[in-house]
Amino acid sequence: MIAFGGAVEEEMSDITFWIIQVPGWLLLAYLLAAQCTAAVNYALGVRMGTQEPAERISEVGVAFFKGYAGADLVFYVPLLGVGLIGHASGASWSGIMLGAAMGITVYWPVACLWTVKAARGAKDWDLPKEEQYWLVLPIIAGWAAVGLVLLLMST
């Protein structure tokens, strides 16, 4: 962390902690409910409203979203969870784990939005809630980018 001295440094450290932890746990809860559920049972994700049906985005679109859900289940969600726990407990390895998770957290919204834009107008692609993607995913990526900077400043 940049040396601010005394109480100011401690306050900055507390703010940094909560900027990382609160949105991180909210994101993790969402990923567990929406993505991990869809990785196991995509139809349930559609019924929950967290995934798009094949009739709207084609079988290729479903395969794309299933790929993200599966990768989230087996790698990203555990990495984010362990990173947040390590960060909360002050573990020496937490910066590496959480930094890796936050790197993914910047990457996947960008990749998803790029795909959504590229698929717009394609045959059998009619994403009914596209504006929600453009609202939520930049916020997630922005939080993770800020988190990466804060982690870097704290080393």
C-alpha positions in Angstrom: 0.0 0.0 0.0 1.2 3.6 -0.6 2.4 5.0 2.6 -0.1 7.6 3.8 0.9 7.4 7.5 -1.0 6.6 10.6 -4.8 6.6 10.7 -5.1 7.7 7.0 -3.3 4.5 5.9 -5.4 2.3 8.1 -8.6 4.0 6.8 -7.5 3.5 3.2 -6.7 -0.1 4.0 -10.2 -0.6 5.5 -11.8 1.0 2.5 -9.8 -1.1 0.1 -10.7 -4.3 2.1 -14.5 -3.5 1.8 -14.3 -2.4 -1.9 -12.9 -5.8 -2.7 -14.8 -8.0 -0.2 -18.5 -6.8 -0.4 -18.9 -6.9 -4.2 -16.7 -10.0 -4.4 -19.0 -12.0 -2.1 -22.1 -10.6 -3.9 -20.6 -11.7 -7.2 -19.7 -15.1 -5.8 -23.3 -15.7 -4.5 -24.7 -14.7 -7.9 -22.3 -17.0 -9.7 -23.1 -19.9 -7.4 -26.9 -19.4 -8.0 -26.8 -18.5 -11.7 -23.8 -20.0 -13.4 -23.0 -23.1 -11.3 -26.7 -24.1 -11.4 -26.7 -23.7 -15.2 -23.5 -25.7 -15.5 -25.3 -28.7 -13.9 -28.8 -28.1 -15.3 -29.1 -25.4 -18.0 -32.8 -25.8 -18.3 -33.1 -24.8 -14.6 -31.0 -21.7 -15.3 -33.5 -20.8 -18.1 -36.4 -21.3 -15.8 -34.7 -19.1 -13.2 -34.2 -16.4 -15.8 -30.4 -16.4 -15.5 -29.8 -18.1 -18.8 -31.2 -17.7 -22.3 -33.3 -20.4 -24.1 -32.1 -22.0 -27.3 -35.1 -20.6 -29.1 -33.8 -17.1 -28.6 -30.0 -17.6 -29.0 -29.6 -20.9 -31.0 -28.0 -24.1 -29.9 -24.6 -22.5 -30.6 -25.5 -19.7 -28.2 -26.5 -22.2 -25.5 -23.2 -24.0 -26.0 -21.4 -20.8 -25.6 -23.2 -19.9 -22.3 -22.8 -23.5 -21.1 -19.1 -23.2 -21.7 -18.8 -20.2 -19.5 -21.0 -21.8 -16.8 -18.9 -25.0 -16.8 -15.6 -23.0 -16.6 -17.1 -21.0 -13.8 -18.1 -24.2 -11.9 -14.8 -26.0 -12.1 -12.3 -23.2 -12.0 -13.4 -19.6 -11.6 -15.9 -19.8 -8.7 -13.5 -21.9 -6.5 -10.6 -19.5 -7.3 -12.7 -16.5 -6.5 -14.0 -18.0 -3.3 -10.6 -19.1 -2.1 -9.1 -15.7 -3.0 -11.8 -13.9 -1.1 -11.3 -16.1 2.0 -7.6 -15.6 1.8 -7.9 -11.9 1.4 -10.4 -11.7 4.3 -8.0 -13.7 6.6 -4.9 -11.8 5.5 -3.2 -14.9 4.1 0.1 -14.2 2.4 -1.0 -16.0 -0.8 -4.3 -14.2 -1.2 -3.0 -11.5 -3.5 -2.0 -14.1 -6.1 -5.3 -16.1 -5.9 -7.5 -13.1 -5.8 -5.5 -11.3 -8.5 -5.9 -14.3 -10.8 -9.7 -14.4 -10.1 -10.0 -10.7 -10.7 -8.1 -11.0 -14.0 -10.8 -13.5 -15.1 -13.4 -11.2 -13.7 -12.2 -8.5 -16.1 -11.8 -10.9 -19.0 -15.1 -12.8 -19.1 -17.4 -9.8 -19.2 -15.4 -8.3 -22.0 -15.4 -11.6 -24.0 -19.1 -12.0 -23.4 -20.0 -8.5 -24.5 -17.8 -8.9 -27.6 -19.6 -12.1 -28.5 -23.0 -10.5 -27.8 -22.1 -7.6 -30.2 -20.7 -9.9 -32.8 -23.8 -12.2 -32.7 -26.3 -9.3 -33.0 -28.3 -9.9 -36.1 -27.1 -13.4 -36.7 -29.6 -16.1 -37.7 -31.4 -17.5 -34.7 -29.9 -15.0 -32.3 -32.4 -12.8 -30.6 -31.1 -11.9 -27.2 -34.1 -10.5 -25.4 -32.4 -8.8 -22.5 -29.2 -7.5 -24.3 -29.3 -4.1 -22.5 -29.0 -5.9 -19.2 -25.7 -7.4 -20.4 -24.4 -3.9 -21.3 -25.5 -2.5 -18.0 -24.2 -5.2 -15.6 -21.1 -6.7 -17.2 -19.1 -3.4 -17.4 -19.8 -2.8 -13.7 -18.5 -6.2 -12.9 -15.4 -5.8 -15.1 -14.8 -2.2 -13.7 -15.0 -3.5 -10.1 -12.4 -6.2 -10.9 -10.1 -3.7 -12.6 -10.3 -1.4 -9.6 -9.7 -4.4 -7.3 -6.6 -5.4 -9.3 -5.2 -1.9 -8.9 -6.0 -1.9 -5.2 -4.3 -5.3 -4.8 -1.2 -4.0 -6.7 -1.1 -0.9 -4.5 -1.2 -3.0 -1.4 1.9 -5.1 -2.3 
